[in-house]
Amino acid sequence: MKSLLFSHIFLFFFTFADDENIADNTLYRLYYGQNKYTAAVEKADSILKIGKGDLITANIIKADYILYRGNTQKALAYIINAKKLLQEKETIDPVNQYMLYYIQSAFNVYDNNYFNRLDNFVNAKKIKEEYGLIDPYYLTEENIVFYYNDNKNYTKTFSIIHSVFTELKNHNIKYHPIKSALFRANSIALRETKKYVQSQSNLDSAMLYAHYYNDSTQIARVYKYQSELYFAKKQYQKALKTALHAKELFEKYDQKNLLVIYELLGKIYYQLEDFVNSKKYLQKVVVNPPYIFNLKIFKNASYLYQQLLRKEGNINKAYEILKNEIAIQRKISGQNVDIKLHNLELDYQKFKNNATLKKRKQRTLSILYILVFVLIGMGLLSLLLYQRSINIKKLKQTQKSIEKANKKLKNINFKLNKFGKIVSHDLKAPIRSIDSLTTFIEEDEPNLSESSKKYIELIHESVMTTENLILNMLTLARSEHNTLSKNKVHFNEIIKQVKANLLYDINRSNAQIILKNSPHIIYGNKLLLIQLFQNLIQNSIKYREGNRNLLIELDYDSVERKMTIQDNGIGIDSKNLDKLFEAYNQLQFESTDKGIGLGLYITKTIANLHDITIKIESKINEGTLINLYFKENTIQ
């Protein structure tokens, strides 16, 4: 049966999938949806013990659990804690605010503060409506219908029950545990309005749903209301038999509400003139009760108990009971509820009247202001219309100018792209031919003089420098016109291509490149990433220390998403570090060749396009450490 309950509640959750749902809270779902009270309370205790997690929910769960086991003061302490935590919370928490109002209204049942009970119900309803909150357990609806029954407002009872049944029907929910409670509440209202047949029909439905969900507490309460219906129809023997059966169930499953059963048994025995048993049960309700569950029930039990004492001739005791009843009634101040509610309505009506008067005054003043400014407004309107026509003409002219400029820019971009291709092909091809011809001379003339060999080596270096210059110029043009595309690039492919491009420089300098740890993937433009690492490694080769073998180490830290390139070259003076990435700037280092200072500027430009942060650490004659920091999800 329990699994059926969970399946129906689960279906109900998804009906409102887009709204904020109380059932989304794990503890509330466990406690109210699955009725796993012990498991929910254990989790709440664990949260409160470590002081981490949803402390508000944990306090509310504890308050509910303890409250319905009779320890009102301890429950109040948890309610106060939850309220304090909610007040300290920076963001609005509608679910827990709603649940706090609910548990406060439940607490008001036991302290007989009917006005606050209704006030908490109203506040809970406001939260529910304001934030579109979904309560699949109908916690406030279940309690408020019994509140209205206690105050004989049966019209409200019928209205709320009808709205809940309509909502369930609209969502095709045939079975729901709330139905048993609502049928019980409906039966009370029908009984009190003397509609006994309809009342019995509702009790039968309540019992059907209670058995369907195998809810012993609900079954016990249906028996109690069935006994009250028999009593109302003056079928006292049936009422007694049913009440005794209800008492057995209450003693097992609903001990906190035993007083209502004792009051019922007391008045049944009184009508059957079994005054001994009547006195026994009424005494439990009247003399030192653990709490006053319902003032009406208490007063009725007190009256009957006084009558029994008078029959025994114990007038003094009866008088003491009467004084106690009056004292409790004054303490609870239940008789002032109607006055408080009436005053509340009067205050609200007064507020509405004042607001209406204020609006009327404001309207009168507004009309006067309109009359005063209408002529000025007409003049200003004419002026604005004239100015608007002028502005429209200017905007059209500006728009035409922008369109013309855009067309010109597109033409320039096209020509630049075309020029880039020409530079790439028509300049690089003859330069490579020069390099190849120089190589042929070396191979065909083995007996070249040392000076000739040196000149040939200088030609190779000049060719490499020129190729790099062309490549850097093209890279700069592409990056500044933002025409690059980004994809996943394997790091091994980048390093492999860099080594191939720098093969001559690496062999010439006897440089040793060591790759310690490396990423698998970098997200970016493959050509630009190759150029970035090539420029940095080439810089290490360029500014090497001639008296020691060049060592270049690449490493990757996955935690910091950091690539490092470290060399043992000549190093850089700290005062020059901030000038490294300026365009057309070449510091006076002892390099083996010269350029025009674009390499590191382009490197910085490529890094910016890929959201890579470059930080450099260096010491003279010790070497340089380059740190490349990548954004999240751009390197793996």
Steps between C-alpha positions, in 0.01 A plus 500: 500500500781741589656452156171607342503814712852586388414444133201734515695768684786455250256556213372810674853645523550481125167665433658818642856440379563866417388639839683506833387188678522408869562142391832612344630527857638155587416516872143622444443233235631231735291623796172613344499316167635159598404507871850382592499701820790324676731522199417868447555587867832312504619704202380819667688408819815436297474841329446680831786312665764597243347845447517474120232452235138611495477601867162672451331188363663286770359726776150495346502119467609466864231747612227309315616161629526614864183712492280208404650300781386748762819692587381847402777698673779305333320532167476876554880519544551343156238735349686801645832369358348455154348848509834655603687321222244615243535861616880478471484352150594751230281349226127426509417137582126461421489123564634521855307822571180322399587197714582725797156662481348151479680367809425822692130456424523140622665624820217752545260204528673394820533848651139577397598824328227493238571848366870424437402164357287667234764770447762232428261324262444827312876573482568148371237550230655835402843338461348219297324737261778760476774253404286247311590242765373145459402306815413148377415399859245783552631557853335836564174404326466190719545702819299808406180306422503360854565852628191628321301204632610587857375855440176379329588671172374209292466707182879547500547129570288399199673758277856386579418130470329560167802692363743222600282227348467707182878544476559127544236424238649747251833317531339155468608398852245249624686385811663735749539462881354849556161368389444303821558811715283721277213252498520493882493879520209511256309243706537719813361806322211295358430344840492839672253622236280192568572337163559157651464290183759705311721503809491118512584481129808719553612287795471187284722665238747611769525142629545370145805723436641436849493124434634552147814660640504272806520809724416389854484857635248600235294184567492581874376852431226379265372271779501797737290714262273203431434476873424874512249457216325220690497725807346786303227260383458385866606143417702480821575125505644513147686815597651325805607190309663708226667737749653209696642360177635844412658522848696178440635639173579844650697334782716330235527757223385846617574537871535879484128533422366258761329783690241540223414129532473530880262795462291304249482191724419718801198660335378167351511331841326806645210457256489127581490601870815299572630780720795304641661449159391846392679657796811286438546631145384856561747531788789427259390796287417748777738435790862598425493421127840506320360762261171657391453367149166668437328754726153387389577137588655603831199715598256221411698245701529745792125563501413128505762432767350776718154344457635164617661661805171673585317167472748366756436803721860619458406865445837640610689284253257597223560866586878450482463339156285794386759752623775304323294500180452878520872554571603287202246674280638841601856383448427371153280803422315295246191713552685799350578332167191632325572851633862482380395378157234770483756765597738361239232536234415853620867602488532360150180675388625825653827458313308441174280807561804720568669364190188577294482858633868548430455375144206739447705795623786399277261468206360852563850644517597310189205647309602850609859437396382367167286809439793727592753321283280399208553826311873495572504139392334574168761766425783270601351220295503714187861592566595139565330383181694756301826403671418133445461549126842670489658218704348236272656668197838513676472135604425396144803691375717347774368154416591547134849614601543195726383265223743663259785471753412134568508428130840666472630304804381172350684584180815584699473174697462307177809666355695439823412130494598484136824681576570255782470207263728671250758567772474144623551349156695751293749604771553169679557303179807695376644514851476121526666478156792706631529262796489194272759645259730576791466140615586378148816716504603341831446150364666560160802689631644300792826696489353835581709731711408562863393854418274374219343243735440775753336716234277209395400443864414870527286464185313208666444707813380800298258277308363357826468852646320625189262201499422559867447870430251420222324241713479740795369781280228270363413379847476858623271596211271202557475556874428872464220426253364223724459243225621194691299189586556289813494120538639225722872463420721215624798643685735233359418623149589857601841403645573267210443780249698750709800264506473450125484875434798564729703195396781710354521726809485202737778313321715810463473588870518140629188585702340224704118528531353290784124449541425395861121509530268617227127559446304292250289771341510879464195678366600766246631577153758240404721726285505777761574259786792356302624854440466584872710206622742537208568866583560421869733205433677689222555787742673258743726381217564856388610622845704198605821502703788411270711333772246230599272255323149641453228314694132584443245326727123498442270397786123502572317543833140377458388643836600859413442443124854635447760427229860595581794548260834527683845551351854553629575789267643846568192617692327839499547796729187544715469868399451392136229236561209740450640607158533153352161492329509847341482507120814590302710493814817292521698532819877510486564134579794295384303296248646311207273682255284808480141566396263794506341413836165347395543145632395546863244769412328248272538233767317729744232574238441128439484439875237774542290348222502171692449652850849381600683698768881521464724561801880504472761447771867545413846549649809624320740214403263239652215473253134579445173337615187570291163416660193461277169498694197359315132564569275218621383258227765625253766240591478135603 
